[in-house]
Amino acid sequence: MRYYQGTPSPVKHPELTDMVIFRENSEDIYAGIEWKADSADAEKVIKFLRDEMGVKKIRFPEHCGIGIKPCSEEGTKRLVRAAIEYAITNDRDSLTLVHKGNHHEVHRRRV
């Protein structure tokens, strides 16, 4: 991450910021598993979710697009491994891992 001269910052010396960010963007919403609102395919997915999976929390299902957000243990481990390898290879002083715990409740306890 690079500071741009003249940009307001709450940090005392933003020009000294030296940060690399690894962010997952091959799973979750980035997987592109989606069906447009009002499409026959979206209606099929909604019907399956309701009838077969017992899902009751679909707001406005008549005009609802659907997206599936896959999240895997393997994908998470791959990302963490890449960050650790980068830190070691580039002689970084520290590595901070941040996890947004409310993002995937079903996956949170596994990783």
N, CA, C and O of each residue as an XYZ file, in Angstrom:
444
protein
N       0.842     -1.148      0.000
C       0.000      0.000      0.000
C       0.900      1.228      0.000
O       1.871      1.291      0.754
N       0.584      2.189     -0.832
C       1.428      3.371     -0.935
C       0.627      4.630     -0.591
O      -0.526      4.777     -0.997
N       1.246      5.517      0.151
C       0.623      6.792      0.512
C       0.798      7.783     -0.634
O       1.868      7.871     -1.237
N      -0.267      8.526     -0.926
C      -0.189      9.571     -1.944
C      -0.054     10.922     -1.258
O      -0.916     11.326     -0.478
N       1.034     11.611     -1.559
C       1.363     12.903     -0.961
C       0.171     13.846     -1.009
O      -0.455     14.019     -2.054
N      -0.135     14.454      0.134
C      -1.209     15.433      0.216
C      -2.561     14.858      0.599
O      -3.495     15.610      0.878
N      -2.681     13.544      0.618
C      -3.943     12.917      1.005
C      -4.098     12.990      2.522
O      -3.172     12.628      3.248
N      -5.254     13.454      3.018
C      -5.454     13.507      4.476
C      -5.323     12.113      5.092
O      -5.785     11.125      4.521
N      -4.695     12.049      6.252
C      -4.490     10.761      6.911
C      -4.495     10.937      8.422
O      -3.956     11.921      8.927
N      -5.100      9.993      9.159
C      -5.068     10.057     10.618
C      -3.730      9.570     11.180
O      -3.482      9.689     12.380
N      -2.881      9.031     10.334
C      -1.578      8.496     10.746
C      -0.565      9.638     10.779
O      -0.559     10.493      9.893
N       0.287      9.653     11.796
C       1.248     10.742     11.973
C       2.235     10.852     10.803
O       2.492     11.954     10.318
N       2.783      9.732     10.351
C       3.726      9.730      9.226
C       3.271      8.711      8.182
O       3.865      7.639      8.067
N       2.225      9.034      7.422
C       1.692      8.065      6.461
C       2.697      7.679      5.380
O       2.590      6.603      4.791
N       3.661      8.539      5.117
C       4.673      8.231      4.094
C       5.555      7.056      4.501
O       6.256      6.495      3.659
N       5.532      6.674      5.778
C       6.331      5.543      6.257
C       5.561      4.215      6.210
O       6.096      3.167      6.571
N       4.325      4.273      5.771
C       3.516      3.052      5.691
C       4.143      2.079      4.703
O       4.451      2.439      3.567
N       4.325      0.854      5.148
C       4.907     -0.203      4.315
C       4.068     -1.457      4.546
O       4.316     -2.219      5.480
N       3.081     -1.661      3.691
C       2.101     -2.706      3.940
C       1.777     -3.447      2.643
O       1.667     -2.837      1.580
N       1.627     -4.756      2.742
C       1.187     -5.589      1.623
C      -0.089     -6.280      2.074
O      -0.150     -6.816      3.180
N      -1.111     -6.270      1.220
C      -2.390     -6.874      1.579
C      -2.653     -8.081      0.685
O      -2.578     -7.985     -0.540
N      -2.960     -9.212      1.306
C      -3.408    -10.408      0.597
C      -4.899    -10.523      0.877
O      -5.314    -10.608      2.033
N      -5.694    -10.527     -0.170
C      -7.145    -10.569      0.017
C      -7.725    -11.644     -0.887
O      -7.387    -11.726     -2.068
N      -8.589    -12.455     -0.332
C      -9.211    -13.523     -1.108
C     -10.138    -12.933     -2.163
O     -11.039    -12.160     -1.838
N      -9.921    -13.294     -3.422
C     -10.843    -12.839     -4.463
C     -11.055    -13.897     -5.545
O     -11.329    -13.571     -6.700
N     -10.925    -15.166     -5.158
C     -11.227    -16.228     -6.114
C     -12.409    -17.069     -5.639
O     -12.950    -17.871     -6.400
N     -12.803    -16.887     -4.400
C     -13.973    -17.576     -3.861
C     -15.013    -16.520     -3.497
O     -14.925    -15.369     -3.925
N     -15.993    -16.929     -2.706
C     -17.019    -16.022     -2.216
C     -17.767    -15.412     -3.401
O     -18.032    -16.108     -4.381
N     -18.107    -14.147     -3.331
C     -18.865    -13.513     -4.415
C     -18.062    -13.431     -5.706
O     -18.633    -13.244     -6.781
N     -16.754    -13.568     -5.610
C     -15.897    -13.460     -6.783
C     -15.935    -14.710     -7.655
O     -15.404    -14.699     -8.766
N     -16.555    -15.789     -7.172
C     -16.646    -17.022     -7.956
C     -17.585    -16.846     -9.149
O     -17.491    -17.596    -10.121
N     -18.475    -15.879     -9.088
C     -19.360    -15.589    -10.211
C     -20.476    -16.599    -10.411
O     -20.950    -16.778    -11.533
N     -20.904    -17.264     -9.345
C     -22.009    -18.217     -9.447
C     -23.285    -17.442     -9.144
O     -23.661    -17.281     -7.983
N     -23.952    -16.962    -10.198
C     -25.063    -16.026    -10.029
C     -26.148    -16.253    -11.076
O     -25.895    -16.752    -12.173
N     -27.359    -15.870    -10.696
C     -28.486    -15.903    -11.609
C     -29.225    -14.584    -11.487
O     -29.508    -14.129    -10.379
N     -29.541    -13.964    -12.619
C     -30.177    -12.645    -12.638
C     -31.606    -12.696    -12.102
O     -32.313    -13.694    -12.238
N     -32.000    -11.588    -11.491
C     -33.376    -11.455    -11.005
C     -34.349    -11.655    -12.158
O     -34.077    -11.265    -13.293
N     -35.464    -12.258    -11.854
C     -36.542    -12.503    -12.820
C     -36.182    -13.510    -13.907
O     -36.921    -13.647    -14.882
N     -35.068    -14.213    -13.762
C     -34.715    -15.236    -14.759
C     -35.295    -16.584    -14.342
O     -35.540    -16.832    -13.161
N     -35.509    -17.446    -15.327
C     -36.023    -18.790    -15.048
C     -35.049    -19.562    -14.155
O     -35.470    -20.321    -13.282
N     -33.751    -19.367    -14.378
C     -32.755    -20.070    -13.562
C     -32.788    -19.614    -12.104
O     -32.658    -20.432    -11.194
N     -32.961    -18.315    -11.883
C     -33.063    -17.813    -10.503
C     -34.293    -18.413     -9.827
O     -34.241    -18.794     -8.657
N     -35.391    -18.494    -10.560
C     -36.607    -19.097    -10.003
C     -36.371    -20.555     -9.622
O     -36.853    -21.008     -8.584
N     -35.628    -21.299    -10.457
C     -35.317    -22.706    -10.158
C     -34.485    -22.826     -8.886
O     -34.742    -23.684     -8.042
N     -33.482    -21.953     -8.759
C     -32.613    -22.000     -7.577
C     -33.418    -21.653     -6.326
O     -33.277    -22.310     -5.294
N     -34.254    -20.631     -6.414
C     -35.090    -20.241     -5.273
C     -36.029    -21.384     -4.887
O     -36.194    -21.685     -3.705
N     -36.634    -22.009     -5.876
C     -37.531    -23.147     -5.604
C     -36.762    -24.277     -4.918
O     -37.251    -24.865     -3.953
N     -35.562    -24.579     -5.415
C     -34.741    -25.627     -4.800
C     -34.396    -25.267     -3.356
O     -34.526    -26.099     -2.457
N     -33.961    -24.039     -3.136
C     -33.589    -23.615     -1.785
C     -34.774    -23.726     -0.826
O     -34.622    -24.171      0.312
N     -35.939    -23.326     -1.288
C     -37.129    -23.394     -0.432
C     -37.600    -24.831     -0.217
O     -37.789    -25.273      0.916
N     -37.786    -25.557     -1.332
C     -38.414    -26.880     -1.258
C     -37.480    -27.968     -0.744
O     -37.887    -28.810      0.057
N     -36.246    -27.955     -1.194
C     -35.311    -29.032     -0.855
C     -34.450    -28.723      0.369
O     -34.096    -29.625      1.128
N     -34.116    -27.450      0.556
C     -33.201    -27.079      1.635
C     -33.907    -26.402      2.815
O     -33.290    -26.158      3.852
N     -35.183    -26.102      2.656
C     -35.941    -25.508      3.754
C     -35.609    -24.052      4.049
O     -35.858    -23.568      5.153
N     -35.047    -23.353      3.067
C     -34.680    -21.945      3.264
C     -35.948    -21.092      3.284
O     -36.785    -21.187      2.386
N     -36.078    -20.267      4.306
C     -37.268    -19.430      4.442
C     -36.945    -17.931      4.396
O     -37.860    -17.108      4.362
N     -35.683    -17.572      4.395
C     -35.291    -16.163      4.525
C     -34.932    -15.506      3.194
O     -33.960    -14.753      3.134
N     -35.674    -15.764      2.144
C     -35.404    -15.094      0.871
C     -36.400    -13.947      0.750
O     -37.595    -14.165      0.553
N     -35.893    -12.724      0.869
C     -36.754    -11.546      0.775
C     -37.078    -11.260     -0.684
O     -36.199    -11.326     -1.543
N     -38.303    -10.952     -0.957
C     -38.774    -10.585     -2.295
C     -38.384    -11.627     -3.349
O     -37.779    -11.271     -4.360
N     -38.714    -12.891     -3.139
C     -38.279    -13.950     -4.050
C     -38.807    -13.799     -5.477
O     -38.219    -14.339     -6.414
N     -39.910    -13.071     -5.646
C     -40.482    -12.911     -6.987
C     -39.546    -12.146     -7.921
O     -39.585    -12.349     -9.134
N     -38.718    -11.282     -7.376
C     -37.829    -10.448     -8.199
C     -36.419    -10.458     -7.626
O     -35.781     -9.413     -7.494
N     -35.944    -11.642     -7.291
C     -34.675    -11.756     -6.574
C     -33.605    -12.426     -7.435
O     -33.834    -13.500     -7.991
N     -32.441    -11.794     -7.543
C     -31.280    -12.454     -8.135
C     -30.630    -13.309     -7.055
O     -30.783    -13.040     -5.863
N     -29.916    -14.327     -7.474
C     -29.295    -15.246     -6.514
C     -27.811    -15.380     -6.831
O     -27.421    -15.483     -7.994
N     -26.990    -15.378     -5.787
C     -25.555    -15.629     -5.929
C     -25.110    -16.601     -4.854
O     -25.521    -16.490     -3.698
N     -24.283    -17.542     -5.227
C     -23.748    -18.502     -4.261
C     -22.318    -18.100     -3.949
O     -21.541    -17.791     -4.852
N     -21.971    -18.105     -2.659
C     -20.661    -17.653     -2.199
C     -19.865    -18.833     -1.635
O     -19.847    -19.039     -0.421
N     -19.211    -19.603     -2.496
C     -18.435    -20.731     -1.970
C     -17.223    -20.248     -1.173
O     -16.571    -19.271     -1.543
N     -16.939    -20.931     -0.099
C     -15.798    -20.603      0.751
C     -15.221    -21.914      1.260
O     -15.913    -22.672      1.940
N     -13.969    -22.189      0.940
C     -13.390    -23.485      1.298
C     -12.235    -23.341      2.277
O     -11.553    -22.317      2.324
N     -12.041    -24.380      3.041
C     -10.885    -24.443      3.936
C      -9.598    -24.400      3.113
O      -8.631    -23.738      3.490
N      -9.597    -25.117      1.982
C      -8.402    -25.143      1.121
C      -8.062    -23.754      0.589
O      -6.894    -23.367      0.556
N      -9.094    -22.998      0.168
C      -8.858    -21.648     -0.337
C      -8.284    -20.728      0.724
O      -7.389    -19.930      0.449
N      -8.804    -20.845      1.938
C      -8.304    -20.036      3.047
C      -6.860    -20.389      3.369
O      -6.029    -19.502      3.562
N      -6.562    -21.679      3.428
C      -5.188    -22.112      3.721
C      -4.221    -21.675      2.622
O      -3.083    -21.303      2.907
N      -4.672    -21.718      1.371
C      -3.831    -21.287      0.247
C      -3.461    -19.816      0.393
O      -2.309    -19.436      0.188
N      -4.449    -18.986      0.749
C      -4.211    -17.553      0.912
C      -3.259    -17.275      2.071
O      -2.332    -16.476      1.933
N      -3.478    -17.928      3.211
C      -2.614    -17.732      4.381
C      -1.198    -18.207      4.070
O      -0.225    -17.547      4.437
N      -1.080    -19.346      3.398
C       0.244    -19.870      3.028
C       0.986    -18.876      2.126
O       2.177    -18.633      2.317
N       0.282    -18.307      1.149
C       0.903    -17.334      0.244
C       1.392    -16.106      1.009
O       2.475    -15.595      0.726
N       0.609    -15.629      1.972
C       1.013    -14.462      2.768
C       2.238    -14.773      3.616
O       3.154    -13.957      3.715
N       2.254    -15.953      4.228
C       3.409    -16.347      5.055
C       4.658    -16.494      4.196
O       5.731    -16.017      4.565
N       4.516    -17.156      3.049
C       5.669    -17.329      2.157
C       6.193    -15.982      1.672
O       7.404    -15.782      1.581
N       5.280    -15.054      1.358
C       5.693    -13.721      0.930
C       6.471    -13.023      2.043
O       7.523    -12.433      1.795
N       5.953    -13.092      3.264
C       6.610    -12.434      4.404
C       8.010    -12.993      4.624
O       8.944    -12.238      4.894
N       8.161    -14.300      4.511
C       9.478    -14.929      4.708
C      10.421    -14.562      3.571
O      11.553    -14.145      3.811
N       9.958    -14.717      2.341
C      10.787    -14.445      1.163
C      11.246    -12.994      1.106
O      12.364    -12.709      0.678
N      10.386    -12.080      1.538
C      10.690    -10.650      1.456
C      11.159    -10.059      2.778
O      11.170     -8.841      2.952
N      11.547    -10.928      3.710
C      12.139    -10.514      4.982
C      11.299     -9.458      5.705
O      11.825     -8.461      6.199
N       9.976     -9.697      5.757
C       9.085     -8.773      6.453
C       9.229     -8.964      7.960
O       9.453    -10.082      8.423
N       9.102     -7.895      8.719
C       9.247     -7.950     10.175
C       8.049     -8.583     10.871
O       8.193     -9.186     11.934
N       6.873     -8.449     10.277
C       5.681     -8.985     10.933
C       4.647     -9.393      9.892
O       4.722     -9.022      8.721
N       3.690    -10.164     10.363
C       2.569    -10.595      9.533
C       1.320    -10.531     10.404
O       1.283    -11.117     11.486
N       0.307     -9.828      9.937
C      -0.952     -9.722     10.667
C      -2.043    -10.383      9.846
O      -2.212    -10.073      8.667
N      -2.783    -11.293     10.466
C      -3.907    -11.950      9.805
C      -5.198    -11.376     10.364
O      -5.368    -11.285     11.580
N      -6.105    -10.990      9.480
C      -7.390    -10.435      9.887
C      -8.486    -11.307      9.296
O      -8.438    -11.681      8.124
N      -9.466    -11.622     10.118
C     -10.562    -12.501      9.714
C     -11.880    -11.806     10.000
O     -12.108    -11.343     11.118
N     -12.735    -11.728      9.018
C     -14.063    -11.135      9.218
C     -15.006    -12.254      9.630
O     -15.607    -12.918      8.786
N     -15.127    -12.451     10.925
C     -15.802    -13.612     11.490
C     -17.268    -13.773     11.165
O     -17.766    -14.899     11.183
N     -17.978    -12.713     10.870
C     -19.406    -12.858     10.608
C     -19.699    -13.128      9.138
O     -20.862    -13.223      8.746
N     -18.676    -13.251      8.339
C     -18.874    -13.364      6.896
C     -19.467    -14.705      6.494
O     -20.461    -14.739      5.768
N     -18.898    -15.785      6.935
C     -19.413    -17.120      6.634
C     -19.543    -17.896      7.932
O     -18.592    -18.549      8.363
N     -20.690    -17.832      8.546
C     -20.896    -18.510      9.824
C     -20.621    -20.007      9.726
O     -20.083    -20.595     10.663
N     -20.983    -20.633      8.602
C     -20.823    -22.086      8.483
C     -19.365    -22.507      8.390
O     -19.035    -23.664      8.647
N     -18.504    -21.592      8.031
C     -17.094    -21.929      7.817
C     -16.214    -21.482      8.977
O     -15.086    -21.955      9.123
N     -16.719    -20.585      9.790
C     -15.900    -19.903     10.792
C     -15.186    -20.852     11.745
O     -14.011    -20.633     12.039
N     -15.827    -21.866     12.226
C     -15.229    -22.729     13.251
C     -14.210    -23.709     12.699
O     -13.484    -24.322     13.481
N     -14.125    -23.882     11.409
C     -13.248    -24.892     10.824
C     -11.826    -24.409     10.618
O     -10.886    -25.195     10.728
N     -11.654    -23.146     10.323
C     -10.323    -22.652      9.958
C      -9.646    -22.032     11.146
O      -8.515    -21.559     11.035
